Amino acid sequence: MVQEIWINLPVKDVGRSAAFFNEIGIHAVSFGNERAKLAIGQTTILLFPDAAFEKFTGSKIADTSHSAEVIFSIGADSREEIDAFIQKVELAGGSIFGKPSEVDGWMYGAGFADLDGHRWNLLYMDKSKMPKS
């Protein structure tokens, strides 16, 4: 079985989306306005124009102004990394739907939407404070 996975994501403007991700620190390589590639750890996310995405999926894209089709979660190394990342998102034009905050005394996270309304979650887990099961 193949051991790789690529996530395909529809966007309105590939170049603009690639520039947004580069501004917030997620490396994006654009291949014209046909597609772009994001590399996050071992995960590859490919950005495609809405029309191309609809063509190869055979269905309409989700209206992210009214619903969420998925949330991408990214691990962080510290609270400070999350705070700095969220500041970059705001400056680059993304929207924050979950301000940085502590959860259950051992997690710290935040949530944002990219230029196309796709939702992303950042999470730092302090494993030293993690409840023992």
VENGIDA-V21030 format. One record per residue. RES is the residue in one small letter. PHI is phi in degrees with one decimal (999 if undefined). BURIAL is 1 if it has 24 or more other ideal C-beta (glycine too) atoms within 12 Angstrom, else 0. Layout:
((RES	PHI	BURIAL) (RES	PHI	BURIAL))
This chain:
((m	999	0) (v	-67.3	0) (q	-107.1	0) (e	-123.8	0) (i	-136.9	0) (w	-120.8	0) (i	-101.2	0) (n	-102.8	1) (l	-130.7	1) (p	-79.6	1) (v	-138.8	1) (k	-74.7	1) (d	-140.7	1) (v	-58.1	1) (g	-62.4	0) (r	-64.9	0) (s	-65.3	1) (a	-61.0	1) (a	-62.9	0) (f	-58.2	1) (f	-64.5	1) (n	-62.7	0) (e	-62.9	0) (i	-91.7	1) (g	100.0	1) (i	-102.2	1) (h	-62.8	0) (a	-124.5	1) (v	-116.3	0) (s	-96.5	1) (f	-114.1	0) (g	65.8	0) (n	-102.0	0) (e	-85.4	0) (r	-172.1	1) (a	-140.4	1) (k	-121.3	1) (l	-105.0	1) (a	-119.7	0) (i	-125.9	1) (g	58.9	0) (q	-91.5	0) (t	-99.7	0) (t	-111.9	0) (i	-119.0	1) (l	-103.6	1) (l	-97.1	1) (f	-126.9	1) (p	-59.8	1) (d	-47.6	1) (a	-61.8	0) (a	-65.0	1) (f	-61.6	1) (e	-62.3	0) (k	-63.9	0) (f	-83.5	0) (t	-95.5	0) (g	72.0	0) (s	-148.0	0) (k	-72.8	0) (i	-75.4	1) (a	-70.9	0) (d	-85.3	0) (t	-70.7	1) (s	-78.3	0) (h	-122.5	0) (s	-154.1	0) (a	-117.3	0) (e	-93.2	0) (v	-168.4	0) (i	-129.1	0) (f	-93.1	1) (s	-109.1	0) (i	-121.3	1) (g	-77.4	0) (a	-119.1	1) (d	-89.3	0) (s	-163.9	0) (r	-61.6	1) (e	-61.6	0) (e	-62.8	0) (i	-64.3	1) (d	-58.4	0) (a	-66.7	0) (f	-63.6	1) (i	-62.6	1) (q	-62.1	0) (k	-62.7	1) (v	-60.0	1) (e	-60.8	0) (l	-65.4	0) (a	-85.3	1) (g	102.0	0) (g	-77.3	1) (s	-118.1	1) (i	-97.7	1) (f	-106.0	1) (g	-140.7	0) (k	-64.8	0) (p	-53.8	1) (s	-159.2	0) (e	-86.7	0) (v	-129.1	0) (d	58.7	0) (g	78.7	0) (w	-139.2	0) (m	-121.1	1) (y	-137.9	1) (g	-149.2	1) (a	-156.7	1) (g	-133.8	1) (f	-142.0	1) (a	-113.7	1) (d	-78.1	1) (l	-62.2	1) (d	-100.7	1) (g	84.8	1) (h	-70.4	1) (r	-96.7	1) (w	-131.2	1) (n	-124.9	1) (l	-110.9	1) (l	-145.4	1) (y	-111.0	1) (m	-116.9	1) (d	-86.5	0) (k	-64.9	0) (s	-69.1	0) (k	-103.6	0) (m	-64.7	0) (p	-59.9	0) (k	-82.2	0) (s	-93.5	0))
